[in-house]
């Protein structure tokens, strides 16, 4: 299972939570989701899409603490790597 990168996450954000007024094509790894105009509901939609598409269960508590795309990707990719090792 390939890890998600920032391009994947930006696509998921745009597809599942709508486009942001912020330039998501720039360096946004360390920009808080609030500054990107994505709230917890938007992230919940993205999380649901990842869980559905990859067949994994993500740690919602850890994701709530991930305030930037970079931190969010760290949490998601840790779960994806664990899932890949179990296959």
Buried (B, 14 or more C-beta within 10 A) or exposed (E): BEEBEBEBBBEBBEEBBEEBEBEBEEEBBEBEBEEBBBEEEBBBBBBEBBBEEBEBEBBEEBBEEBBBBBBBBEBBBBBBEEBEEEE
